Amino acid sequence: MAEIYDVTDDNFEEVVIEKSYEKPVIVDFWAPWCGPCRVLKPLLEKLADEYNYVLAKINTDENPHIAQEFGVQGIPDVKIFKDGKVVDGFVGAYPEPKLREFLEKHMKSKLQQKLDEAKMLSLQGKREEAEKIYKSLVEEFPQNKAVALEAGKFFIKEGKIDEAIEVLDTIPEYQKEYYVQAQALKELAKLKDVCDNLQPENELDKLYKEAACATVDGDYERALKLFLELAQKDKNYKDEAARKGMITIFNILGERDPLTKEYRKKLAMVLY
């Protein structure tokens, strides 16, 4: 149950300062006449339970001293308190995606906590327990395509290719960023087959198998190094398997990832 309070001079210390030692406290400085405040307030209330923070709403018209103490000049003004101190904040009405991005710099949503739990269980070899969590999250959050991608990765790693393809196929083409990653994960399924079944007959086969297994394991830096070495030795090996493997990883990581930027340049130098 979300903790949401109307805060005044009388209870500021109790609600904001004291509770910030237990969990993050989001302070929303607002006023009844403020249009953007009316847009932001329901979003902060909606996400309070998901991110497990205390929401403290302060009417600046009725509590000008608190607003002045914390340098509030424009509203809505949102500040995060941890351990009795302001650690971050913003002014204005953020849309939900941007608000989530802001919150996730400081705390994890319940969804992210469940994903972390599933990943940990998988690493511990408790695959059945991890699978139950992934399946429940896919069912509970069908519109969250980041969940579909994480579940797809898990099923591929477990060799459950049909389950992986089924969940990845729920990502529509118009959701371009997620769609590109989903297509890359389908290519990852092919690399899983290489990792599990290729019997190396020469040095190139050995490099390809090692790179494929590193990709499936999520060790992308090692995989990129191995694929690059394979491309340097024979860029035409198995219909440009090295180039295709690296592109698969680039699409999984995204264009802004430092590894993508670094290895795109290195691949270009080998190919051209």
One Martini backbone bead per residue (centre of mass of N, CA, C, O) as a GRO file, in nm:
protein
  272
    1MET     BB    1   0.094   0.038   0.025
    2ALA     BB    2   0.081   0.353  -0.023
    3GLU     BB    3   0.260   0.647   0.085
    4ILE     BB    4   0.044   0.933   0.142
    5TYR     BB    5   0.101   1.288   0.199
    6ASP     BB    6   0.011   1.576   0.373
    7VAL     BB    7   0.230   1.849   0.406
    8THR     BB    8   0.360   2.035   0.682
    9ASP     BB    9   0.516   2.198   0.924
   10ASP     BB   10   0.428   1.984   1.146
   11ASN     BB   11   0.513   1.699   0.956
   12PHE     BB   12   0.787   1.710   0.804
   13GLU     BB   13   0.986   1.562   0.986
   14GLU     BB   14   0.829   1.292   1.005
   15VAL     BB   15   0.783   1.229   0.695
   16VAL     BB   16   1.051   1.314   0.552
   17ILE     BB   17   1.302   1.276   0.729
   18GLU     BB   18   1.252   1.008   0.883
   19LYS     BB   19   1.158   0.828   0.633
   20SER     BB   20   1.431   0.865   0.461
   21TYR     BB   21   1.577   0.628   0.633
   22GLU     BB   22   1.393   0.391   0.498
   23LYS     BB   23   1.300   0.560   0.237
   24PRO     BB   24   1.215   0.718  -0.022
   25VAL     BB   25   1.128   1.071  -0.068
   26ILE     BB   26   0.869   1.235  -0.236
   27VAL     BB   27   0.855   1.579  -0.314
   28ASP     BB   28   0.557   1.778  -0.383
   29PHE     BB   29   0.544   2.089  -0.516
   30TRP     BB   30   0.232   2.270  -0.496
   31ALA     BB   31  -0.080   2.402  -0.654
   32PRO     BB   32  -0.410   2.457  -0.734
   33TRP     BB   33  -0.337   2.658  -0.998
   34CYS     BB   34  -0.155   2.424  -1.118
   35GLY     BB   35  -0.158   2.248  -1.403
   36PRO     BB   36   0.099   2.058  -1.402
   37CYS     BB   37   0.034   1.942  -1.121
   38ARG     BB   38  -0.225   1.780  -1.218
   39VAL     BB   39  -0.054   1.592  -1.400
   40LEU     BB   40   0.165   1.475  -1.195
   41LYS     BB   41   0.024   1.366  -0.938
   42PRO     BB   42  -0.101   1.090  -1.046
   43LEU     BB   43   0.174   0.967  -1.117
   44LEU     BB   44   0.300   0.967  -0.835
   45GLU     BB   45   0.073   0.793  -0.712
   46LYS     BB   46   0.091   0.545  -0.903
   47LEU     BB   47   0.420   0.487  -0.841
   48ALA     BB   48   0.456   0.448  -0.530
   49ASP     BB   49   0.419   0.137  -0.509
   50GLU     BB   50   0.612   0.031  -0.729
   51TYR     BB   51   0.871   0.205  -0.587
   52ASN     BB   52   0.857   0.243  -0.279
   53TYR     BB   53   0.751   0.538  -0.193
   54VAL     BB   54   0.722   0.842  -0.045
   55LEU     BB   55   0.450   1.078  -0.061
   56ALA     BB   56   0.498   1.437  -0.045
   57LYS     BB   57   0.255   1.694  -0.021
   58ILE     BB   58   0.310   2.050  -0.097
   59ASN     BB   59   0.151   2.340  -0.031
   60THR     BB   60   0.277   2.650  -0.110
   61ASP     BB   61   0.049   2.841  -0.009
   62GLU     BB   62   0.044   2.705   0.294
   63ASN     BB   63   0.391   2.646   0.274
   64PRO     BB   64   0.626   2.876   0.224
   65HIS     BB   65   0.868   2.804   0.410
   66ILE     BB   66   0.951   2.536   0.283
   67ALA     BB   67   0.991   2.634  -0.003
   68GLN     BB   68   1.209   2.842   0.070
   69GLU     BB   69   1.416   2.651   0.206
   70PHE     BB   70   1.425   2.473  -0.092
   71GLY     BB   71   1.416   2.675  -0.346
   72VAL     BB   72   1.133   2.734  -0.451
   73GLN     BB   73   1.008   2.878  -0.774
   74GLY     BB   74   0.887   2.636  -0.932
   75ILE     BB   75   0.589   2.463  -1.057
   76PRO     BB   76   0.659   2.170  -1.022
   77ASP     BB   77   0.854   2.043  -0.740
   78VAL     BB   78   1.091   1.776  -0.726
   79LYS     BB   79   1.210   1.577  -0.442
   80ILE     BB   80   1.472   1.374  -0.315
   81PHE     BB   81   1.486   1.185  -0.013
   82LYS     BB   82   1.788   1.086   0.174
   83ASP     BB   83   1.892   1.079   0.480
   84GLY     BB   84   1.768   1.390   0.512
   85LYS     BB   85   1.831   1.449   0.199
   86VAL     BB   86   1.887   1.601  -0.095
   87VAL     BB   87   1.958   1.422  -0.421
   88ASP     BB   88   1.715   1.524  -0.610
   89GLY     BB   89   1.554   1.680  -0.912
   90PHE     BB   90   1.262   1.865  -1.049
   91VAL     BB   91   1.101   2.075  -1.301
   92GLY     BB   92   0.792   1.981  -1.376
   93ALA     BB   93   0.600   1.778  -1.615
   94TYR     BB   94   0.651   1.465  -1.643
   95PRO     BB   95   0.639   1.207  -1.820
   96GLU     BB   96   0.632   0.881  -1.754
   97PRO     BB   97   0.900   0.784  -1.885
   98LYS     BB   98   1.074   1.012  -1.753
   99LEU     BB   99   0.998   0.949  -1.461
  100ARG     BB  100   1.108   0.664  -1.454
  101GLU     BB  101   1.398   0.738  -1.522
  102PHE     BB  102   1.441   0.906  -1.270
  103LEU     BB  103   1.374   0.691  -1.052
  104GLU     BB  104   1.586   0.464  -1.155
  105LYS     BB  105   1.838   0.616  -1.030
  106HIS     BB  106   1.723   0.544  -0.708
  107MET     BB  107   1.519   0.299  -0.788
  108LYS     BB  108   1.317   0.007  -0.772
  109SER     BB  109   1.096  -0.171  -0.907
  110LYS     BB  110   0.908  -0.447  -0.867
  111LEU     BB  111   0.972  -0.555  -1.143
  112GLN     BB  112   1.282  -0.535  -1.125
  113GLN     BB  113   1.306  -0.718  -0.877
  114LYS     BB  114   1.195  -0.972  -1.021
  115LEU     BB  115   1.408  -0.982  -1.242
  116ASP     BB  116   1.649  -1.008  -1.050
  117GLU     BB  117   1.554  -1.271  -0.922
  118ALA     BB  118   1.554  -1.443  -1.180
  119LYS     BB  119   1.853  -1.407  -1.246
  120MET     BB  120   1.962  -1.527  -0.983
  121LEU     BB  121   1.831  -1.806  -1.008
  122SER     BB  122   1.973  -1.878  -1.271
  123LEU     BB  123   2.266  -1.856  -1.160
  124GLN     BB  124   2.191  -2.083  -0.930
  125GLY     BB  125   2.015  -2.310  -1.100
  126LYS     BB  126   1.700  -2.208  -1.061
  127ARG     BB  127   1.513  -2.248  -1.329
  128GLU     BB  128   1.217  -2.302  -1.250
  129GLU     BB  129   1.180  -2.048  -1.079
  130ALA     BB  130   1.254  -1.847  -1.298
  131GLU     BB  131   1.037  -1.930  -1.506
  132LYS     BB  132   0.791  -1.851  -1.337
  133ILE     BB  133   0.852  -1.551  -1.329
  134TYR     BB  134   0.859  -1.488  -1.629
  135LYS     BB  135   0.572  -1.589  -1.694
  136SER     BB  136   0.423  -1.399  -1.495
  137LEU     BB  137   0.526  -1.129  -1.620
  138VAL     BB  138   0.417  -1.167  -1.906
  139GLU     BB  139   0.119  -1.184  -1.805
  140GLU     BB  140   0.111  -0.912  -1.628
  141PHE     BB  141   0.309  -0.756  -1.870
  142PRO     BB  142   0.223  -0.740  -2.194
  143GLN     BB  143   0.325  -0.427  -2.262
  144ASN     BB  144   0.615  -0.512  -2.163
  145LYS     BB  145   0.892  -0.549  -2.371
  146ALA     BB  146   1.126  -0.587  -2.172
  147VAL     BB  147   1.017  -0.852  -2.058
  148ALA     BB  148   1.017  -1.013  -2.321
  149LEU     BB  149   1.323  -0.999  -2.363
  150GLU     BB  150   1.412  -1.138  -2.099
  151ALA     BB  151   1.257  -1.399  -2.149
  152GLY     BB  152   1.389  -1.470  -2.418
  153LYS     BB  153   1.676  -1.503  -2.309
  154PHE     BB  154   1.614  -1.732  -2.115
  155PHE     BB  155   1.499  -1.942  -2.317
  156ILE     BB  156   1.751  -1.959  -2.488
  157LYS     BB  157   1.950  -2.050  -2.266
  158GLU     BB  158   1.754  -2.313  -2.220
  159GLY     BB  159   1.658  -2.411  -2.520
  160LYS     BB  160   1.364  -2.258  -2.556
  161ILE     BB  161   1.279  -2.158  -2.855
  162ASP     BB  162   0.971  -2.153  -2.882
  163GLU     BB  163   0.919  -1.969  -2.636
  164ALA     BB  164   1.088  -1.736  -2.736
  165ILE     BB  165   0.940  -1.676  -3.003
  166GLU     BB  166   0.661  -1.625  -2.882
  167VAL     BB  167   0.740  -1.373  -2.710
  168LEU     BB  168   0.884  -1.207  -2.941
  169ASP     BB  169   0.621  -1.193  -3.131
  170THR     BB  170   0.478  -0.960  -2.944
  171ILE     BB  171   0.663  -0.762  -3.098
  172PRO     BB  172   0.615  -0.493  -3.274
  173GLU     BB  173   0.739  -0.306  -3.537
  174TYR     BB  174   0.665  -0.012  -3.423
  175GLN     BB  175   0.862  -0.104  -3.187
  176LYS     BB  176   1.161  -0.061  -3.283
  177GLU     BB  177   1.363  -0.109  -3.053
  178TYR     BB  178   1.241  -0.386  -2.965
  179TYR     BB  179   1.234  -0.526  -3.241
  180VAL     BB  180   1.534  -0.537  -3.299
  181GLN     BB  181   1.600  -0.708  -3.047
  182ALA     BB  182   1.418  -0.947  -3.118
  183GLN     BB  183   1.562  -1.023  -3.381
  184ALA     BB  184   1.834  -1.072  -3.242
  185LEU     BB  185   1.732  -1.305  -3.059
  186LYS     BB  186   1.670  -1.495  -3.292
  187GLU     BB  187   1.969  -1.513  -3.366
  188LEU     BB  188   2.055  -1.623  -3.091
  189ALA     BB  189   1.921  -1.897  -3.128
  190LYS     BB  190   2.125  -1.990  -3.343
  191LEU     BB  191   2.374  -1.970  -3.153
  192LYS     BB  192   2.276  -2.184  -2.959
  193ASP     BB  193   2.302  -2.414  -3.162
  194VAL     BB  194   2.603  -2.384  -3.204
  195CYS     BB  195   2.691  -2.421  -2.909
  196ASP     BB  196   2.555  -2.714  -2.876
  197ASN     BB  197   2.635  -2.862  -3.187
  198LEU     BB  198   2.908  -2.783  -3.268
  199GLN     BB  199   3.182  -2.956  -3.431
  200PRO     BB  200   3.497  -2.900  -3.430
  201GLU     BB  201   3.750  -2.902  -3.712
  202ASN     BB  202   3.871  -2.612  -3.647
  203GLU     BB  203   3.966  -2.298  -3.559
  204LEU     BB  204   3.711  -2.153  -3.664
  205ASP     BB  205   3.502  -2.326  -3.523
  206LYS     BB  206   3.601  -2.266  -3.237
  207LEU     BB  207   3.554  -1.961  -3.242
  208TYR     BB  208   3.252  -1.970  -3.309
  209LYS     BB  209   3.158  -2.131  -3.063
  210GLU     BB  210   3.269  -1.939  -2.844
  211ALA     BB  211   3.112  -1.688  -2.938
  212ALA     BB  212   2.830  -1.808  -2.914
  213CYS     BB  213   2.843  -1.878  -2.608
  214ALA     BB  214   2.905  -1.589  -2.509
  215THR     BB  215   2.644  -1.466  -2.612
  216VAL     BB  216   2.442  -1.645  -2.455
  217ASP     BB  217   2.583  -1.557  -2.170
  218GLY     BB  218   2.639  -1.228  -2.203
  219ASP     BB  219   2.950  -1.205  -2.308
  220TYR     BB  220   2.998  -0.957  -2.523
  221GLU     BB  221   3.295  -0.879  -2.527
  222ARG     BB  222   3.412  -1.158  -2.585
  223ALA     BB  223   3.246  -1.214  -2.838
  224LEU     BB  224   3.354  -0.975  -3.007
  225LYS     BB  225   3.649  -1.062  -3.005
  226LEU     BB  226   3.601  -1.338  -3.146
  227PHE     BB  227   3.459  -1.238  -3.400
  228LEU     BB  228   3.688  -1.053  -3.491
  229GLU     BB  229   3.900  -1.274  -3.520
  230LEU     BB  230   3.741  -1.430  -3.732
  231ALA     BB  231   3.731  -1.202  -3.944
  232GLN     BB  232   4.044  -1.175  -3.971
  233LYS     BB  233   4.078  -1.471  -4.081
  234ASP     BB  234   3.753  -1.497  -4.204
  235LYS     BB  235   3.496  -1.310  -4.338
  236ASN     BB  236   3.352  -1.571  -4.508
  237TYR     BB  237   3.271  -1.743  -4.290
  238LYS     BB  238   2.979  -1.877  -4.305
  239ASP     BB  239   2.846  -1.630  -4.436
  240GLU     BB  240   2.945  -1.408  -4.234
  241ALA     BB  241   2.926  -1.488  -3.921
  242ALA     BB  242   3.080  -1.265  -3.771
  243ARG     BB  243   2.918  -1.019  -3.861
  244LYS     BB  244   2.639  -1.125  -3.769
  245GLY     BB  245   2.711  -1.160  -3.471
  246MET     BB  246   2.779  -0.862  -3.414
  247ILE     BB  247   2.505  -0.742  -3.498
  248THR     BB  248   2.341  -0.887  -3.288
  249ILE     BB  249   2.479  -0.745  -3.047
  250PHE     BB  250   2.421  -0.455  -3.126
  251ASN     BB  251   2.106  -0.492  -3.109
  252ILE     BB  252   2.097  -0.568  -2.812
  253LEU     BB  253   2.250  -0.310  -2.695
  254GLY     BB  254   2.271  -0.079  -2.887
  255GLU     BB  255   2.396   0.219  -3.022
  256ARG     BB  256   2.491   0.356  -2.730
  257ASP     BB  257   2.682   0.148  -2.671
  258PRO     BB  258   3.018   0.124  -2.625
  259LEU     BB  259   3.063  -0.150  -2.769
  260THR     BB  260   2.931  -0.079  -3.033
  261LYS     BB  261   3.112   0.158  -3.111
  262GLU     BB  262   3.385   0.009  -3.100
  263TYR     BB  263   3.312  -0.251  -3.291
  264ARG     BB  264   3.225  -0.111  -3.546
  265LYS     BB  265   3.500   0.006  -3.616
  266LYS     BB  266   3.658  -0.263  -3.619
  267LEU     BB  267   3.488  -0.402  -3.837
  268ALA     BB  268   3.531  -0.195  -4.063
  269MET     BB  269   3.841  -0.237  -4.083
  270VAL     BB  270   3.817  -0.537  -4.177
  271LEU     BB  271   3.612  -0.507  -4.425
  272TYR     BB  272   3.750  -0.211  -4.555
   0.00000   0.00000   0.00000
